[in-house]
Amino acid sequence: MKKLNLIIVAMVAAMVGIVYAGEKNLTSDKSAENYGWTFDNGQEFPGATGKLSIDAADKDALKLEGNFTNGGNYVETKIKLDNVEVNTISFLLKYPGSSHLTIRIIDSGDQCHQISFKIKNSPDWQKVNFDLGSYLAEKANSPAAEIVKKYENWGGANDGKWHGPAKLICILIGKTEENKTPTLWLNEFKLITK
């Protein structure tokens, strides 16, 4: 009977299309332009331009470029998700001239969870592993909080709690006093699912 119950649960999960217990690499689908990621210039703050591409000269990384010489606040790359229960986010990045990186993850209730990660100000590749599930459940009490520079939320339930599954992930870059034309490279962007 127990085995039958497990089979039924697996079939129901498959029917609703929710991804559980695995890994989803969001920078591996070479059949899709830019691995399925799209560009947005943060039009609510006019003036920013930029582009998104694959950098064949640097590990086939996703390359996000921003130009803020005529204004703007951020540019972003984003990817729609299909019912993914995210537990951990893991990726490689190269973001010279910056000491933080901002991501947005939108839950099924349309709440935006914006998290700025502390990173090394370095021209070299570095790895980020972030236990999203633990952080959103425990915030400052989570071990994951040590790499969080700032957390904000809005929209949806607007309660700072996770209402999975995830619908969208966005990666943002912006200008600094020293650099109005930043570039970010991303690779091996993986979602570890529950």
C-alpha positions in Angstrom: 0.0 0.0 0.0 2.8 2.4 0.9 4.4 1.8 -2.5 1.1 2.5 -4.3 0.8 5.8 -2.3 4.3 6.9 -3.5 3.4 6.1 -7.1 0.3 8.1 -6.8 2.1 11.1 -5.3 4.7 10.9 -8.1 2.1 10.7 -10.8 0.2 13.8 -9.3 3.4 15.8 -9.1 4.2 14.9 -12.8 0.7 15.9 -13.9 0.9 19.4 -12.3 4.4 19.8 -13.7 6.2 20.7 -10.5 9.9 19.9 -10.4 11.1 18.2 -7.2 14.4 16.7 -6.0 17.0 17.5 -8.6 19.0 20.1 -10.4 18.0 22.4 -13.2 20.9 24.2 -15.0 19.6 27.4 -16.5 22.7 28.0 -18.6 22.8 24.8 -20.5 20.1 24.9 -23.2 22.1 25.8 -26.2 19.1 25.3 -28.5 17.5 28.5 -27.0 18.9 32.0 -27.7 20.9 33.1 -24.6 20.0 29.8 -22.9 16.4 31.1 -22.7 17.3 34.3 -20.7 16.0 37.7 -22.0 17.2 41.3 -21.5 15.3 44.2 -19.9 16.6 47.7 -19.5 14.7 48.7 -16.3 12.6 51.1 -18.2 10.9 52.6 -15.1 14.2 54.4 -14.8 14.8 55.8 -18.3 18.2 56.0 -20.0 19.9 52.6 -19.5 20.9 50.5 -22.4 22.7 47.2 -22.7 22.7 43.8 -24.2 22.7 40.1 -23.4 24.8 37.6 -25.2 26.8 34.3 -24.9 30.5 34.9 -24.6 32.1 32.1 -26.6 35.6 33.4 -25.6 34.8 33.0 -21.9 33.4 29.5 -21.1 30.2 30.2 -23.2 29.1 32.3 -20.3 25.9 34.4 -20.3 27.1 38.0 -20.6 25.0 40.9 -19.4 26.2 44.4 -20.3 24.8 47.7 -19.0 25.4 51.3 -20.1 24.2 54.0 -17.8 25.9 57.0 -19.4 22.5 58.4 -20.3 20.8 57.5 -17.0 18.9 54.5 -15.8 19.2 52.5 -12.6 19.6 48.9 -13.7 19.5 46.4 -16.5 18.6 42.8 -16.0 18.4 39.4 -17.5 15.5 37.1 -16.6 14.2 33.7 -17.2 10.7 32.2 -16.7 10.4 29.1 -14.7 7.9 26.4 -15.0 6.8 25.4 -11.5 10.2 24.9 -9.9 10.4 24.3 -6.1 13.7 26.0 -5.5 15.8 25.1 -2.4 19.3 26.3 -3.4 20.7 28.6 -6.1 24.2 28.0 -7.2 26.2 29.8 -9.9 29.6 31.1 -11.1 29.9 34.8 -11.7 32.5 37.3 -12.8 31.5 40.9 -12.0 34.6 43.1 -12.0 34.2 46.3 -10.0 31.3 45.2 -7.9 31.0 44.0 -4.3 27.4 42.8 -4.6 25.0 41.2 -7.0 21.2 41.5 -6.9 18.7 38.9 -7.9 14.9 38.8 -7.9 12.9 35.6 -7.5 9.2 35.7 -8.1 7.0 33.2 -6.3 3.7 31.7 -7.4 1.8 34.4 -5.6 3.6 37.1 -7.6 5.6 38.3 -4.6 9.1 39.6 -5.6 11.9 38.6 -3.2 14.9 40.8 -4.0 18.2 39.7 -2.5 21.6 41.4 -2.8 24.5 39.1 -2.3 27.9 40.1 -1.0 30.6 39.1 -3.5 34.3 39.7 -3.9 35.2 42.8 -5.8 37.4 40.8 -8.3 37.9 40.3 -12.0 38.0 36.5 -11.4 35.3 33.9 -11.5 33.7 33.1 -8.1 31.1 30.7 -6.9 27.9 31.6 -5.1 25.8 29.0 -3.2 22.7 30.3 -1.6 20.2 28.3 0.5 17.1 30.2 -0.6 14.8 27.9 1.3 16.6 28.3 4.6 17.0 32.1 4.2 13.4 32.8 3.3 12.2 30.6 6.2 14.6 32.0 8.8 16.0 35.3 7.4 18.7 36.6 9.8 18.7 33.3 11.8 19.7 31.3 8.7 23.4 30.5 8.0 22.7 31.7 4.5 22.2 35.3 5.8 26.0 35.8 6.1 26.2 36.5 2.3 23.0 38.7 2.2 23.7 42.4 1.9 20.1 43.4 1.7 16.6 41.8 1.3 13.4 43.4 0.1 10.0 42.1 -0.9 6.9 43.5 -2.6 3.8 42.4 -4.5 1.7 39.3 -4.0 1.2 38.5 -0.3 3.9 41.1 0.5 4.7 39.1 3.7 8.3 38.2 3.1 7.4 34.5 3.1 7.9 32.0 0.2 4.8 30.9 -1.7 6.3 28.4 -4.1 6.9 27.3 -6.7 9.1 29.9 -8.4 7.9 31.6 -11.6 10.8 33.9 -12.6 14.4 34.7 -11.7 16.0 38.0 -12.6 19.7 39.1 -12.3 20.3 42.8 -12.1 23.4 45.0 -12.6 23.6 48.8 -12.1 26.1 51.6 -12.2 28.6 52.5 -9.6 30.4 55.8 -9.0 33.4 54.3 -10.8 31.8 52.3 -13.5 28.8 53.4 -15.7 29.3 50.4 -18.1 29.4 47.3 -16.0 29.6 43.7 -17.3 28.5 40.5 -15.6 29.3 37.0 -16.7 27.2 34.0 -15.4 27.8 30.3 -15.8 26.6 27.0 -14.4 23.5 28.8 -13.0 21.7 25.9 -11.2 18.6 25.6 -9.2 18.7 22.8 -6.7 15.1 21.7 -6.2 13.4 20.2 -3.1 
